[in-house]
Amino acid sequence: HSAIKDWYSVPNDRFEIRVDGFIIDILRENLLIEVQTKSFRRIKRKLSSLVESHEVRLVYPIPEKKWIVRITESSELVAKRRSPRKGRLVDLFYELVSIPDLIARENFSLEVLMIEEEEIRCSDGKGSWRRRGVSIKDRRLI
């Protein structure tokens, strides 16, 4: 999230600014930019409120290529492999169903970034049962 904000920013952008009671990722002149790496459902209320009186751009990165990096608890590299899952533009449509009313709004725009990322995982027993206790420690933009 923060790496994408840094990459996406231009000089004079302001970060983490409060606007109408909400914290905005990037404020660029009169444009509010929100980077969302997960479900649109989580920010539906925020976007719906802000688009009433501001120009809002939602930036959605889709990991086209993902590398899984496994480390020990002391951050030593154990293994690195490419994830078989490939992000596709069609993945966006699974999210758009959460914000159908925003799509047609004049003040709303959506930008999709096809990215490559590393997902740093650690077998510390604290992660999801789906990953057998492996925690996701970080995601890095490549």
N, C-alpha and C positions, 0 to 999 in steps of 0.2 A: 504494500500500500504506500508506504513512505517513499520507496524507490521510484514508484510510478509517479508520485506527486513531484519528486525532484526532477525526473526526466521530462515531465510534461510542462513544467513551469518555464516562464520566461522572465526576464528582468522586470522588476517592479511588481511582481505578483506578491500578494500577501497570503500567509498561511494560517490556518486554524483561527479564522476570524468569526466573531459572533455576529450573526445577522438575524434579526427578528426572532431572537431566542434560540437559534440553532447555531451550532459550530459548523462552518463551511471549510472544506479542505483548501480551496484556492479562491481568492478573490482577485479577479483580473479586471480592473476598471469597473464596469457595471455588470460584468459576467460572473455568476457564481458557478464554480466548478466543483463537482462532487465526484470522487473516485470511489467506485463500489466494486469490490472483488467478490462479494458473496451475494446473497439473495436481495433482489430489489424490494421484496416485501418489507425488509427491515427499515427502509428509508422512504417508504411510500408516503407516510404522513408528512415527513419533512419536505419532500419534493413538492407534494400537492400544495402545501402552505406557501412555500417560497415562490413557486411559479405564478402565483396570483399577482405578485408585484415586482418580480425580478426575472431577468433572463437567466435560465439555469441550464447548465450542460452536465449531463451524466456521462462519465467516462467509465467504460466497462472493459477491463482486460480479460482476454480469453487465452489461457496457456495453450498455444498451438503445439509446443514441445515442452515436456517436463522431464527433468532429471531428478531421480530420487537419490539423495545422499544420506547414507546412514553413518552416524557418529556414535562414539561412546559417551558416557556421562562426562568424561574429561575432554570432550571435543576432538578426539582422535578419529581420523577417517577410517571407517570399516569397509564401506563399499559404495560404489556409485554405479547407477544403471539408468537407462532411459525408461521412462514410464510407457507402458503400452497404450495408455489413454492419450488420444489426440483431441485437443480442443478444436471445435469447428464453429463456424459462424452460426450454424443452426442452434447451437447451445444458447444463443441469445434469446431465442424465441421462448424457451422454457422460463426465462425471467420476465419477458415482456407481458406475460399473462397477469403478472402482479400489478402492473401499472397501465392498463389499457386506456384509462381516461387521460393520462398525461401525454401520450404519444401524439395526439392531435393538437395539443396546446401550442400556440404560437411562440410562447416564451421558453419552450422546452426543446432541447436538442440532445442527441445521443451520439456518442463517439465510441467506436469499438476498436480496441487495440489487440492485435494478434501478437502475443508475446512468447518468449521462451524463458522458463524459470527453473530454478533449483528448489526443491523442497527438502529441507534439512530435517531428518528424523533421528530420534534417539530412543533406544530400547530401555526406557527407565521404569516401565511398569505403570506409568501414570496416564498413558494415552488411552484412546478409544478401544473398546473390546473388539471392534471390527478390525483394528490393526494389531490385535493381540498385545495391547499395552504399550505400543510404540507411540511416542508423542511427536507431534510436528513442532519443531522448535523455531523454525524460521522459513521464510520464502524469500528467495533472492531473484531479482531480475537479471537475466543474462544478456 
